[in-house]
């Protein structure tokens, strides 16, 4: 069964929304990327980019972009409909405010380490 934060990101992307996935490191984000890809395979992924900035694009125009919060420029100059913050308790409040700014009219979901 898919974890809640991954499910929210997947549902939003399948609904055509631009989703940003933030984690303290790309190694942490990679685990969620794999889980999301396992779920999306039946939904016809358009493109998968596994690079320094992983991204999944799905039919219908939705996407999930993965970024590390260690990179201070990760959220700058971008706009998303939904932001998912993994391991939110490991990310300082200033960075979380900056992430929230990228989704001014959208949704922000967080997961803590204990979740």
N, C-alpha and C positions, 0 to 999 in steps of 0.2 A: 504494500500500500504506500502511496506517495505521501510524503510529509506535507503538512499544511502550507508552508511558505512556497515550496516548489509547485504545489497544486495551484495556488493563487497566481503565481507567475505564468504557469502554463495556460490556465484558463484565460487570463488577460491577453496573452499573445494570440491565442486562437480566436479571440474576439476582435483582433486587428489592432490591439494597443501596443505601444512601444513601452517595453519594460526594461528597467535598469536593475541589475542584481549587484549589490555591493557587499563585499566581505572583507575582513581584515587582510587576507592574502588571496592570490589567485589559486593557490593550492586548496584552500578551503572552498572557494567558489567552484573548483573543478569537480568536487564530489556532487554538488547540486546540479551542475551542468550534465553530468552523466545520468543522474536520476531523471532529469527533465527530458533528455534525449531518449531514454528508454520509454518514457510515456508518449513522446511525440512521434515516434516512428510510424505508428498507424495513422497519424494525422498529416502525413506528407510534408515533411520538412523541405523547404525550398533550398536552403543553403546552411551549411555549418562552417564557421570559420574558427579554427582552433589556433590562435596566435597569442601575442601578448595582450590582445583585447578580444577574447572569445565572444562570439555572437551567433545566435541561432535565428534564422528567419523562417517563418511559416507561411503557408498559403493564406491569403487574405490580408497580407501586409503587416501582420504582427511580428514582433521580434523581441528577443531577450538579449541584452548586452551585459556582459560580466566585467566588473572592474574591482580592483583592489583599493581599499581606502588608504593604503600606505602611499598611493600616488596622489599628491595634493591636487593635481590637475584632472583627476579621473572624472569628476562631475562638471567641470567647467565647460561652458559653451554648448551644453547639451540640454535637451528638453525631453521629458518622458511623461507618459500617462500614468505609470505606476512605478514605484520604487520598492524593492525588497531589500531590507538590510539584514543580512545574516550575521549572527554573533554580535548583535547590537550593543551588548554590554561591554564589548572590547573596543568600541569605537567612541572617540570623544564627542562631546556634545556639539562642539563647533563644526566638526565634520558632518554630523547628522543634520544640523541646521542647513549647511551648504547643500546636502543631498535633498532635503525637503524643498529647497528653493528650485531645484530642477523639475519638480512636479507640483508647482503652485496650485493648480486646479485638479490635481489627481490624487491618487491614493498612495499612502506610505504604509508598508507592513514591516514589522520587525520580529526577529526571533532572537531570544537570549540563549546563552550557552546551555542553561539548564533545560531548555525546551526540547 
